[in-house]
Amino acid sequence: MSWKAILIGIAIVIVGLIGVRVLADATLTTHVEQDPNSRMAVIVHGSISDEAEYELPVGIESLVRFCQLEVGRNIGTEPIEVLDDDRFRFVLQPALDDADQKQFRGCIGDIVIDHLQASVRSMELVEG
């Protein structure tokens, strides 16, 4: 085997390792520290089927409480506000960074609770 082939092999391995590192850096989730006093209002839409043995507000409350644990936030002691028949509002503190917003949206939309479907409609920072 020639020195030229060995050097080309080493160069390919080095380029491959650098490529893997660049790809990992580009795809890793990074969190941005949030002000502990920041707040984010979230509106969730939900629906239940006729077979559900619970009321929609109870199902939404359970789902939101579980998903808040996924992102390490607190909705405090304020009850979840019922905006109308199928929309609910609550406030998370501290506010969510971009990565946690994606995770929370995914949690609300992906968790399977019999006869319940839900999705996040909006997330906005709250002043004061």
Secondary structure, DSSP 8 states (H G I E B T S, - for coil): --HHHHHHHHHHHHHHHHHHHHHHHHHS-------TT-EEEEEEEEEE-TT-SS-HHHHHHHHHHHHHHHHT-B--SS--EE-SSSEEEEEEBS---HHHHHHHHHHHHH--BTTEEEEEEEEEEE--
